Amino acid sequence: MLEVFKRDLSQNNKKLRKSGYILGLIYGPNLDKDIPIQIPKTPFLRFAEDNNNLSVDLLLDGEIKKCIITEIQSQPAFEGYTHINFKCIE
């Protein structure tokens, strides 16, 4: 399980990345609207090392969302991942 946090869209993306977060989005047919999130970088990197599949349980505001990773964006200038999309499957 990976804990993620809702992202305030008024915050500067560059500052969030420098603070150790990866930006992301949770979307899916069972959600009223897309949820912008920020993911702590170190726990995500540990998760990525330990898991070979794309399914993940996300803990958001005390609620578990079963998701699959649909897209990962990366740039070497940011030393790795810059944005991750998760599709909520439940």
C-alpha positions as CSV (number, residue, x, y, z in Angstrom):
1,M,0.0,0.0,0.0
2,L,1.2,3.5,-0.9
3,E,0.0,6.6,1.0
4,V,-0.7,9.6,-1.3
5,F,-2.0,13.1,-0.6
6,K,-4.4,15.4,-2.4
7,R,-2.6,18.1,-4.2
8,D,-3.5,21.7,-4.0
9,L,-3.4,22.9,-7.6
10,S,-2.4,26.4,-6.5
11,Q,1.0,25.0,-5.3
12,N,4.0,25.3,-7.6
13,N,4.8,22.0,-9.2
14,K,8.5,22.7,-9.3
15,K,8.6,23.4,-5.5
16,L,6.7,20.1,-4.8
17,R,9.2,18.1,-6.9
18,K,12.1,19.8,-5.1
19,S,10.4,18.9,-1.8
20,G,10.5,15.2,-2.6
21,Y,7.1,14.6,-4.2
22,I,6.1,13.0,-7.5
23,L,2.9,14.5,-9.0
24,G,0.1,12.3,-10.1
25,L,-3.6,11.8,-10.9
26,I,-6.2,9.3,-9.9
27,Y,-9.0,8.9,-12.4
28,G,-11.6,6.3,-13.3
29,P,-15.3,5.6,-14.1
30,N,-16.3,5.2,-10.5
31,L,-14.9,8.6,-9.4
32,D,-17.0,11.9,-9.6
33,K,-13.9,13.7,-10.9
34,D,-10.2,13.2,-11.3
35,I,-8.1,13.6,-8.1
36,P,-4.7,15.4,-8.4
37,I,-2.3,13.9,-5.9
38,Q,1.3,14.2,-4.7
39,I,3.3,11.0,-3.9
40,P,6.2,11.0,-1.5
41,K,9.2,10.0,-3.8
42,T,11.1,7.7,-1.4
43,P,8.1,5.4,-0.6
44,F,7.2,5.2,-4.2
45,L,10.7,4.2,-5.3
46,R,10.7,1.5,-2.6
47,F,7.3,0.3,-3.9
48,A,8.6,0.2,-7.5
49,E,11.7,-1.8,-6.5
50,D,9.6,-4.4,-4.5
51,N,6.7,-4.8,-7.0
52,N,6.8,-6.1,-10.6
53,N,3.2,-5.5,-11.4
54,L,1.3,-2.3,-12.1
55,S,-1.5,-2.7,-9.6
56,V,-1.3,-0.7,-6.3
57,D,-3.5,0.1,-3.3
58,L,-3.4,3.8,-2.7
59,L,-4.3,5.2,0.7
60,L,-5.9,8.6,0.3
61,D,-7.6,10.4,3.2
62,G,-8.0,7.2,5.1
63,E,-9.6,5.4,2.1
64,I,-8.0,2.6,0.1
65,K,-8.3,2.9,-3.6
66,K,-7.4,-0.1,-5.8
67,C,-5.6,1.3,-8.9
68,I,-3.4,0.3,-11.8
69,I,-0.6,2.5,-13.0
70,T,-1.4,3.6,-16.6
71,E,1.3,6.1,-17.3
72,I,4.7,7.1,-15.8
73,Q,6.5,10.2,-17.0
74,S,10.1,10.7,-16.3
75,Q,12.9,13.2,-17.0
76,P,16.6,12.8,-16.2
77,A,16.7,16.5,-15.2
78,F,14.4,15.7,-12.3
79,E,16.3,12.5,-11.4
80,G,13.5,10.2,-12.2
81,Y,9.7,10.2,-12.2
82,T,7.8,13.5,-12.7
83,H,4.2,12.4,-13.1
84,I,2.2,9.1,-12.6
85,N,-1.4,8.4,-13.6
86,F,-3.4,5.8,-11.7
87,K,-6.7,4.3,-12.9
88,C,-9.1,3.5,-10.1
89,I,-10.5,0.0,-10.8
90,E,-13.0,-0.2,-7.9
